[in-house]
Amino acid sequence: MLLVIIFGLVTILCLFSLVRSLKEKNFLGVLFSFGTVAVFGWFTVMTVIQSGYPVAH
């Protein structure tokens, strides 16, 4: 399931963005990064629960 992998990568990249925005005290960046982490993190968790973890063939 490629969707889980893509959602997971987006979530990880946004976590790095959130930490960087916090260090630079960029509050608008923190707001958007946190929102993206929340949405894509939720989609990642729910997709894993619904479809299961992707297996290697």
VOZA-669117 format. One record per residue (C-alpha): residue number from 1; residue in one letter; chain; y, x, z. Coordinates in nm, 3 decimals. Example, Ala and Ser with C-alpha at 12.3 -4.5 7.8 and 13.67 -1.06 7.14 Angstrom:
% VOZA-669117
<atom><seq>1</seq><type>a</type><mol>A</mol><py>-0.450</py><px>1.230</px><pz>0.780</pz></atom>
<atom><seq>2</seq><type>s</type><mol>A</mol><py>-0.106</py><px>1.367</px><pz>0.714</pz></atom>
END
This chain:
% VOZA-669117
<atom><seq>1</seq><type>m</type><mol>A</mol><py>0.000</py><px>0.000</px><pz>0.000</pz></atom>
<atom><seq>2</seq><type>l</type><mol>A</mol><py>0.299</py><px>0.187</px><pz>-0.134</pz></atom>
<atom><seq>3</seq><type>l</type><mol>A</mol><py>0.547</py><px>-0.050</px><pz>0.029</pz></atom>
<atom><seq>4</seq><type>v</type><mol>A</mol><py>0.458</py><px>0.069</px><pz>0.380</pz></atom>
<atom><seq>5</seq><type>i</type><mol>A</mol><py>0.510</py><px>0.430</px><pz>0.280</pz></atom>
<atom><seq>6</seq><type>i</type><mol>A</mol><py>0.848</py><px>0.361</px><pz>0.120</pz></atom>
<atom><seq>7</seq><type>f</type><mol>A</mol><py>0.969</py><px>0.153</px><pz>0.416</pz></atom>
<atom><seq>8</seq><type>g</type><mol>A</mol><py>0.851</py><px>0.426</px><pz>0.654</pz></atom>
<atom><seq>9</seq><type>l</type><mol>A</mol><py>1.033</py><px>0.699</px><pz>0.463</pz></atom>
<atom><seq>10</seq><type>v</type><mol>A</mol><py>1.355</py><px>0.497</px><pz>0.452</pz></atom>
<atom><seq>11</seq><type>t</type><mol>A</mol><py>1.329</py><px>0.435</px><pz>0.827</pz></atom>
<atom><seq>12</seq><type>i</type><mol>A</mol><py>1.277</py><px>0.806</px><pz>0.901</pz></atom>
<atom><seq>13</seq><type>l</type><mol>A</mol><py>1.570</py><px>0.909</px><pz>0.682</pz></atom>
<atom><seq>14</seq><type>c</type><mol>A</mol><py>1.793</py><px>0.652</px><pz>0.848</pz></atom>
<atom><seq>15</seq><type>l</type><mol>A</mol><py>1.694</py><px>0.785</px><pz>1.191</pz></atom>
<atom><seq>16</seq><type>f</type><mol>A</mol><py>1.821</py><px>1.127</px><pz>1.083</pz></atom>
<atom><seq>17</seq><type>s</type><mol>A</mol><py>2.137</py><px>0.960</px><pz>0.955</pz></atom>
<atom><seq>18</seq><type>l</type><mol>A</mol><py>2.183</py><px>0.778</px><pz>1.285</pz></atom>
<atom><seq>19</seq><type>v</type><mol>A</mol><py>2.157</py><px>1.100</px><pz>1.486</pz></atom>
<atom><seq>20</seq><type>r</type><mol>A</mol><py>2.397</py><px>1.279</px><pz>1.251</pz></atom>
<atom><seq>21</seq><type>s</type><mol>A</mol><py>2.649</py><px>0.994</px><pz>1.270</pz></atom>
<atom><seq>22</seq><type>l</type><mol>A</mol><py>2.630</py><px>0.999</px><pz>1.650</pz></atom>
<atom><seq>23</seq><type>k</type><mol>A</mol><py>2.697</py><px>1.374</px><pz>1.656</pz></atom>
<atom><seq>24</seq><type>e</type><mol>A</mol><py>2.999</py><px>1.336</px><pz>1.428</pz></atom>
<atom><seq>25</seq><type>k</type><mol>A</mol><py>3.124</py><px>1.029</px><pz>1.621</pz></atom>
<atom><seq>26</seq><type>n</type><mol>A</mol><py>3.132</py><px>0.824</px><pz>1.301</pz></atom>
<atom><seq>27</seq><type>f</type><mol>A</mol><py>3.107</py><px>0.474</px><pz>1.443</pz></atom>
<atom><seq>28</seq><type>l</type><mol>A</mol><py>3.091</py><px>0.290</px><pz>1.111</pz></atom>
<atom><seq>29</seq><type>g</type><mol>A</mol><py>2.807</py><px>0.522</px><pz>1.007</pz></atom>
<atom><seq>30</seq><type>v</type><mol>A</mol><py>2.633</py><px>0.454</px><pz>1.337</pz></atom>
<atom><seq>31</seq><type>l</type><mol>A</mol><py>2.666</py><px>0.081</px><pz>1.279</pz></atom>
<atom><seq>32</seq><type>f</type><mol>A</mol><py>2.518</py><px>0.090</px><pz>0.929</pz></atom>
<atom><seq>33</seq><type>s</type><mol>A</mol><py>2.249</py><px>0.344</px><pz>1.021</pz></atom>
<atom><seq>34</seq><type>f</type><mol>A</mol><py>2.140</py><px>0.143</px><pz>1.322</pz></atom>
<atom><seq>35</seq><type>g</type><mol>A</mol><py>2.129</py><px>-0.176</px><pz>1.115</pz></atom>
<atom><seq>36</seq><type>t</type><mol>A</mol><py>1.921</py><px>-0.009</px><pz>0.847</pz></atom>
<atom><seq>37</seq><type>v</type><mol>A</mol><py>1.682</py><px>0.143</px><pz>1.102</pz></atom>
<atom><seq>38</seq><type>a</type><mol>A</mol><py>1.642</py><px>-0.197</px><pz>1.268</pz></atom>
<atom><seq>39</seq><type>v</type><mol>A</mol><py>1.576</py><px>-0.386</px><pz>0.944</pz></atom>
<atom><seq>40</seq><type>f</type><mol>A</mol><py>1.354</py><px>-0.134</px><pz>0.769</pz></atom>
<atom><seq>41</seq><type>g</type><mol>A</mol><py>1.176</py><px>-0.042</px><pz>1.092</pz></atom>
<atom><seq>42</seq><type>w</type><mol>A</mol><py>1.095</py><px>-0.409</px><pz>1.147</pz></atom>
<atom><seq>43</seq><type>f</type><mol>A</mol><py>0.972</py><px>-0.446</px><pz>0.789</pz></atom>
<atom><seq>44</seq><type>t</type><mol>A</mol><py>0.755</py><px>-0.134</px><pz>0.831</pz></atom>
<atom><seq>45</seq><type>v</type><mol>A</mol><py>0.594</py><px>-0.257</px><pz>1.152</pz></atom>
<atom><seq>46</seq><type>m</type><mol>A</mol><py>0.537</py><px>-0.608</px><pz>1.020</pz></atom>
<atom><seq>47</seq><type>t</type><mol>A</mol><py>0.393</py><px>-0.482</px><pz>0.690</pz></atom>
<atom><seq>48</seq><type>v</type><mol>A</mol><py>0.148</py><px>-0.257</px><pz>0.877</pz></atom>
<atom><seq>49</seq><type>i</type><mol>A</mol><py>0.045</py><px>-0.547</px><pz>1.100</pz></atom>
<atom><seq>50</seq><type>q</type><mol>A</mol><py>0.008</py><px>-0.786</px><pz>0.805</pz></atom>
<atom><seq>51</seq><type>s</type><mol>A</mol><py>-0.152</py><px>-0.558</px><pz>0.543</pz></atom>
<atom><seq>52</seq><type>g</type><mol>A</mol><py>-0.292</py><px>-0.272</px><pz>0.747</pz></atom>
<atom><seq>53</seq><type>y</type><mol>A</mol><py>-0.235</py><px>0.097</px><pz>0.713</pz></atom>
<atom><seq>54</seq><type>p</type><mol>A</mol><py>-0.283</py><px>0.234</px><pz>0.360</pz></atom>
<atom><seq>55</seq><type>v</type><mol>A</mol><py>-0.611</py><px>0.420</px><pz>0.316</pz></atom>
<atom><seq>56</seq><type>a</type><mol>A</mol><py>-0.672</py><px>0.714</px><pz>0.087</pz></atom>
<atom><seq>57</seq><type>h</type><mol>A</mol><py>-0.920</py><px>0.640</px><pz>-0.191</pz></atom>
END
